[in-house]
Amino acid sequence: MWLIGIISVLFSLYAVLILFYTRSWNQIPLQVTTGTPVKEGITFSIVIPARNEAENIISLLQSIKKQTYPAPLFEVIVVDDHSDDDTALLIKRFAMENGAEPFIKLIRLSGQELNSYKKKAIETGIASAKNDWIVCTDADCTAPEGWLQSMAQAIQATDPVFIAAPVAFTETGTLVNVFQDLDFITLQGITGASVYKNIHTMCNGANLAYRRDIFAEVEGFRGIDTIASGDDMLLMHKIWKQYPQRVTYLKSEQAIIKTAAAPNWRAFFNQRIRWASKATSYNDQRIFGVLLLVYLLNASFLVLLIAGFANNDYFFTLLACWVLKTLVEYPFIKSVARFFNKQERLRYFFLLQPLHIGYTVFAGFLGSFGRYEWKGRRVK
């Protein structure tokens, strides 16, 4: 009975947390991006770290070229991270063919071995930036036409120093894509709710912005530069500690960056292990408590499964918890899915719960103690 008692407590705390996220997400004002120019000439430097992105980089550059925001007010800086494909060549060709050579700057990384090449690439790009705001995205993304206009509108409205913005996966019909889509929009909802309510810091490096002078003020990635991941959330927390009331979430459909999901299960697990590897490096104890609660709740399902082989009653408890977890989470994910226009994915939500629980437990464990592969490199 003690096991059921512990799981009941975990479920109660988890239900309260999800209810809080649901209400908070629904309270975030929805920004409708207009074509009206902002009064101030807000300027952006888009920094894009790229490693072996020949298949993707042109799509991103084309989407940036289509921005409705005035071209003189932004620049693009692509930092080539030791690519051994045609990434750099394609960038140069695109710039020449589109008359955008002054508009697109290509920098190539060189130097010693690091554990965080991405942070080094972003840092190098920022050192070359000339505009007030740094906007970060990844080379395998595409941006909607109103992306920068949305950023500028949010800056004018709330005067932030850091903006976390929405990201969504492009859709395919594969099981691994559907699973990632549901998992990712859940994370996006938690990101928006937590930033809006200022309860902990979350963001995604594929779509965020911060003031260049603030990056310098917090000494950039200093202190977190040996950690392979965390160019987004760890930096966000450094900035939040200095400016806790000036970190915002941009809830705008016109600001949703699209990116490809991991193409297979192995790539997916590598990605999630990389994300989980940041957990032990968080100085934000608020998010650590949330992560611990979520991990313990999911681990309790594994405990029930094992206990079921000794007592069949635990199998029934496991099934009941599966149903209960779905009922608790469904209103939240339904609301977030509506914003991302992914309601049709919800039909798979209940059936994919066991897979989500299993990956959370094992990726969390391996992220804390293991190594993983990223961009053809083994890092820790």
Summary of the structure (lengths in Angstrom):
residues: 380
radius of gyration: 21.2
end to end distance: 40.0
largest distance: 71.3
contacts: 1245
relative contact order: 0.15
helix: 54%
strand: 12%
